[in-house]
């Protein structure tokens, strides 16, 4: 009975809208906050190890906080089952570790505005992957048109424009790779979250992925945590709170809904990212290229998810 109430609550359109907007807003704060943090701790662009240790601490702390929360809630130490542990470790490796290796390096070499728009590509990648992964979520004409518009929007913001604003591998390229791993991680996360409490899954995912980042950053690239003090640690604590909150909510929505139904709200990420970057980083957001890119990305996601009769790709071929 309680499970049915949860399903009804999280499948309600108003609930999905409110919670998904909260998630995308919190994730949107990442772009200006991380760039501000790099300045506070004097972390240069070429210090890959420092960036990975910074990210690892954020996620590891978030995971520990989530683990303590669910253990206190259940009044006992709560651990995932042995059978589920390998899947959670894979989840942490893909969506927390590998994704953020590319994300944090890429963000250092691109603007917050451009980074947020590029990262929204995760929506389209997830839709394409869902076509092959889920029998009830096949590609159709509206999804194909929406994906095409989104890709074009990314090209608009990544190529051309003022000097130094063109496509860069370390900046724009790494952000696109990061969003691909986000999409893959979303599929893994949905499957894992369906088998266990989303808070437990998220906590273990962040803790294991964060630990991997710390090890890779310190041993593999010589990063040091000793430089992260004072205001820098304050930023890490905020990012930890943001990570455990937004990721838990998102994983919970994926647990009870199709990926496409939740992904519609991911279009708010570039909007929030651009607005917050403009406010806190004083980046230019009201130029033609940025506005056109944002419009195309948002229009593409709207077309993909607009309510209409679904016709599968196979049905279109048969007709």
N, C-alpha and C positions, 0 to 999 in steps of 0.2 A: 504493500500500500504506500509506504513511504517512498519507495523507488518510483512508483507511478507518479506521485506528486512532484518529485524532482524532475522527471522527464517532462511533465506538463509545464512546469515552471520554466525550464531552460529551453523548451521548444516554442514558448510564447514569443510572438514577433516583437512585442514591446520590450520584453526582457532581453532578447538577443540584441536589439538596437541599443538599449542603454548600456549593457555590459560591453558590447563590441566598441562603442564609441569611447568608453573609458579606457579600454585596452589601447586603441590606436592613439588616443591623446597621450597616455603615459609613454608609449613607445616613441611618439613624436618628440617628446622632451629629450630623448637620448641624443639627438644630433647636436643641439647647442650645448647641452650639459657636458658631453664627452669632450667637445672641442675646448670648452672653457676649462675643464679639468686638465687637459694637456698643457694649457698655459699656466695654470696654478702650480703645477708640479714641475714646470720647465721640461716637459717631455718632448724631445725633438722628433721630427717626422721619421728619421732613420733609426730610431730606437725601437725596433720590432719587439725585442724581448721585454722592454718596459711596458709596451702596450698590451702584450699578452698577459703579463703578470697583473697589470691593472684590471683587465677584463676578468681574469681568473678569480681574483679576490672578490670582485663584485658578485659573480655567480656562486662562488663557493659559500660566501656569507649568506646569500639569499637562500641557498639550499639548506643550510644549517638552521636558519630562522624558520623556514617552512617545516623542517623535520621536527624541531622543538614544538612548534605550534600544534601539529597533528598529534604528537605524542602526549602533550598536555591535554588536548581535547579528548583523547581516548583513554587518558589516565594510565598509560603504559607505553613502553618503547614500541613504536610501530615501524616495522620493516617490511619491505616488499617480499613476496614469496620467492623461493629459489628459482622457480621456473620462470618468473617474470623478470628477474634481475638482469639476465643477458640482454633482453629487449630494452630495458631502461638504460643500460650502459650504452647500447647502440644509439638510442635516442639522444643521450647526452653527448656522445661523440659527434653525431651528425649536426644536431641543431644548436648545441651550446658550444662545443669545442671548434669543430671545423668551420662552421658558419661564422663564428666571431673572430677567428683568425683573419679571415678575409674582410669582415665588416670593419673591425677596428683599424686595420692597416689602410683599407680603402677610404675610410672617413677622414683620415689624416691628409689625404691627397686630393680631396674634392670638397666642394662647399656643402654646407648642411642642406641647402635647398635642393641641389642636384642629387645629393646622396639620398634624400628622402623619396624623391621621384623614382630614381633607379631602383630603390629597394621595394617600391610598390609592384615591381615586376613579379614578385613572388606570387601575387594573385593569379596572374596568367599562367605561370609555370605550374602552379598547383592544379589549375583547371585542366591543363593538358595532361598532366600525370594522372589525374582522377579518371580521365577517359580510359586509360589502360588498366587502372587499378580497381575501379568500382564498376560493376555491371549496371548500376542504376544512375550513373553520372556521366553519360557518354557525351562526346562532342557533337554540337549541332551548328547550324549556320550562324545563329546569333552569337554563339561563343567564339566562332572563328573570326567574325567581323570585329567583335570586341577585343580579342587578342591582337588582331592586326592593328587596330587603333592604338592600343597600349604600347606595342612595340614601336610604332611610328612616333608616339609621344616621347618615348625614351630616346630615340634617335634625334629628335628635335632639340632636346635639352643637352644631349651629349656632344653633338657635332656642330662645328662652326661657331659663330658669335664672336665676342671680343677676344683679344689675344689671351692665350692661356686657358681658354674655356673649352677647348676641344676635348675629344675623348682621350683619356689617359689610362694605361693598363693598371698601374698601381692604385689609381683612384676609382674611376668609373668601372674599369674591368673587374676589379676585386669586389666592388659593391654588387655587380651583377652575379658574380660567382657566389657571393654570400647569400643573395636572395634565392638562388637555385637550391642551395642547401637548406634554406628555410622552408621552401616548398616540399622538399623531400622529407624533411623533419616533421612537417605537418601531417603527412600521411602516416609516418611511423608513430607520431604522437597520438593520433586518433585511435589507432589500433591498440596502443598500450593503455590509453586512458579508459577505453571501454572495458578493460579487465581489472581496474583498480581505482582507488580514490584519486582523483586528479591532483589533489594537494600533495599526496605522497609521491605520485609519479613526477610531478613538477619539481618537488624538493630534491628527489634523488637525481633527476636529470640535471638540474643546475649544479648540485654539489659534485657529481662525478665529472661533468663537463668542465666545471670551474677548476677542479683539481688537475685535470689534464692540461688546461691552459697554463696554470701556474708552473707545472713541471716542464712543459715545452718551452715556455717563455724564459724560465730561469736556467734550466740545464741546456736546452738547445740553442738559445739566443743570448744568454748572459744577462737577462733582465733581473732587476733587484727590486724588492718590495720596500727596502729601507728608505727610498726616496719619497714614498707616498706617506706624507705626514700632514697633520693639521687640516687645512681646508680640503686637501686632496682626499683624505680619509672621509671627510664629511660628504664629499661628492660620491664616493664609493658606497657609503651607507644609503644615500638616496637612491642610487642606481640599483642597489640590492633590493630595497623595498619595492621599487618599480618593477624589477624583474620577477620577483616571486608573486606579486599581485597580478600584473598583467598576464604573465604566462599561465598562471593557475586559472584565471578567468577564461582565457582563450582555449586552453586544453579542455576545460569543462564544457564550453560551448561546442567544441569539436566532438566531444564524447556523445552528446545528445542530438547532434544535427549533421546534415551533409556538409562537406567542406564548402561547396559553392554557396550555400545559404549564409554561412558565416563570412566567407571571403568578400562578400559585397561591401562590407564595412571597412575593408582594408584600404579602400580608395581614400579614406580620411587621413591615412598616414602621411602622404606627401603634402596634404593641405596643412595639417598640424605642424609637420616638420618645417615647411616653408615659412609659415607664419611665425613660429617660435624662433627659427634661425634669423628671420628678419628683425625680430624684436630684440633678441639677446646678442646676436653676433653682428647686427647692423649690415646684413647681407642684402643685396639688391634683389627684391622679389617682384617688383612691378615692372618688369620689362617684357617685351613681346614674346621672346623665346620661352621664358619660364611660364608665362600665363598660358601660351598655346600648349605647352607640354602638359601642364596640369589639367587643362580642359580635355585634351585627348585621352589622357590616362583615366580620368574620372568618367568620361563618356564611354570609353571602352568597357570599363567595369560595370557601368549601368546597363549597357546593352547585353553583356554577358549574363547578368543576374535579373534583368527585368522580368516580371511575372508574365509568362506566356505558355502556350501549350508546347511541351517539349517534344521535339522530333529528333530521334537519334540519327547519328551519322549513317548507320546501316540502313535505316528507313529511307533516308534521303537517296541513297544509292539505288535501293529497290524501286523507288518511285521514278 
